[in-house]
């Protein structure tokens, strides 16, 4: 039974979601928001389905702590805590406001889009937590605390160190490594503000194989550098040495090619990837299933558990949702920490067994996205776009509402009081309730998909009343306008980050929603250097200081909070491989299989007392049921097809397109879907 790959991201998602809709739930718990924890002893990447880029992780005793890049969003540098590496809780932001000049406040012509705090290094030494972070055009910032919950103290180094990492050595010395391709090492002074004169050395020249985003470690007397690099592929090179100054031995990659089968999405066709000096319209390029190694795991590090397990963390590009964080089992071989499992090094299973870290932690997400703005402060998921104007927002002037005052701004990018949170995938539907009573003529207030180009749905007050407007930056501004006779309006965006399309709609009763305009296309770009963000805003584009907008609530619905379909345990299914129609069939797939639950999200595929069985060389046959060689880890691709990884080879079932043979020898699904690794299923006719 040879099927056809959907060819587009949307088709794959919608088709498979419908197939699985009639099947009973497996043992995974019900939940409203994405959690990597499947509730059955396994986890599924990403750890968070919202952007968490440039991650750095440390272990202190039995506890793990994580931070990452926040760019121009404030507060910044979130500190998360976990005891099992899968479920994380929010503790604090290391930085409340970073105001290093007018550009951080969107004053004049200045702005810090794609700048701000990025590539942090997280460390703990002698009872103190440290976060060091780059700020373009400024010095490296330091944040310290004795409690990860805060308070955090802010200071500066004397210089700027690109993509630095810090190592506190066993003898009490502190070393810093930094640079792009040309890698430098130096010893830091006692107060960690600068390097000790005479200790700086170039330890690796450009062209040696390392890139940037380096993580500096020492294990059993050997020093390691783990880096991110993109030349012919996005990958994670590594280096090791007997001392901080070398000599350094470099290996091309400890992780490469792993994108979980996700194809490169829409982009912007411009030679200036940062869009500096560029104005819309931007020419958008379509998704490219033929593109390889552009979204692969990169920039990360490793951590050892008290039980002696090793785990890797890294980020990967997931198109317009942004850069996500993945967790990888680590296999030591020949003295190198490879991401992946024996027999399939450099590749990370999307679904795998949770780390053995002691007590079982309940599945949870670090942030609560929904809120009614009735607390004393904003929920921890919210971040301002640049430093906000404090007198222009309030939770107390009208209790139970978020009040945003409409300052003059030519467009959304220049609006100085815009509240954002990271969008969540694979699909999400944010809805905001807006009371427009206090808006002045010319004011706009609403809900945005904040990105470049941005799109939003808003209420605009005119001389005649109120209009619902749809704005697309790439189409010159307002594209659609509808008059509305109400002062309480629901504004919604149905965003699918697999198809990278979003549909805006509105309502006056919260029940019946009217679509406005065509779907809005989302892309990833390096101007904001972030994925799409939901944003609540109010501004006046006519150059006047306006009135105020009152937001009553904000809620996010996630139609697929833990995958697109449950595992059909106990059911009989027909498996279909998705690839070219003219490929030969795999005879062994011509009849239905019974799906037997063997625990931890693993299955045995049986037929008349026999089961699919894998030999050590990857050959697949039907044999008498009951052996471990017949167990497969069931997992979904981001677009909804299933992949089946043999526990014998740690490689995936594959129908060879040229011959129709069924083998368990694939390292993982290719983005174009033509490699015979993806399967869909339907319930067999009884």
BELLINLIN-V682683 format. One record per helix or strand of 2 or more residues. SS is the DSSP state (helix for helix, strand for strand). FROM is the first residue (numbers start at 1). TO is the last residue. If there is no record, write none. Layout:
BEGIN
ss=SS from=FROM to=TO
ss=SS from=FROM to=TO
END
This chain:
BEGIN
ss=strand from=2 to=3
ss=helix from=9 to=20
ss=strand from=42 to=44
ss=strand from=56 to=60
ss=strand from=63 to=67
ss=strand from=73 to=74
ss=strand from=76 to=82
ss=strand from=89 to=95
ss=helix from=102 to=105
ss=strand from=117 to=125
ss=strand from=128 to=135
ss=strand from=141 to=145
ss=strand from=153 to=156
ss=strand from=165 to=168
ss=strand from=174 to=178
ss=strand from=183 to=188
ss=strand from=201 to=204
ss=strand from=212 to=219
ss=strand from=222 to=230
ss=strand from=234 to=241
ss=strand from=249 to=256
ss=strand from=267 to=268
ss=strand from=284 to=285
ss=strand from=298 to=304
ss=strand from=310 to=317
ss=helix from=319 to=321
ss=strand from=323 to=333
ss=strand from=336 to=341
ss=strand from=344 to=345
ss=strand from=351 to=353
ss=strand from=383 to=385
ss=helix from=390 to=392
ss=strand from=393 to=394
ss=strand from=402 to=405
ss=strand from=407 to=408
ss=helix from=412 to=414
ss=strand from=419 to=422
ss=strand from=427 to=435
ss=strand from=443 to=450
ss=strand from=455 to=462
ss=strand from=465 to=472
ss=helix from=473 to=475
ss=strand from=477 to=484
ss=strand from=488 to=496
ss=strand from=501 to=507
ss=strand from=514 to=515
ss=strand from=520 to=521
ss=strand from=533 to=540
ss=strand from=548 to=557
ss=strand from=572 to=578
ss=helix from=587 to=589
ss=strand from=593 to=599
ss=strand from=602 to=607
ss=strand from=610 to=614
ss=strand from=619 to=624
ss=helix from=628 to=630
ss=strand from=632 to=636
ss=strand from=642 to=646
ss=strand from=652 to=655
ss=strand from=662 to=666
ss=strand from=679 to=683
END
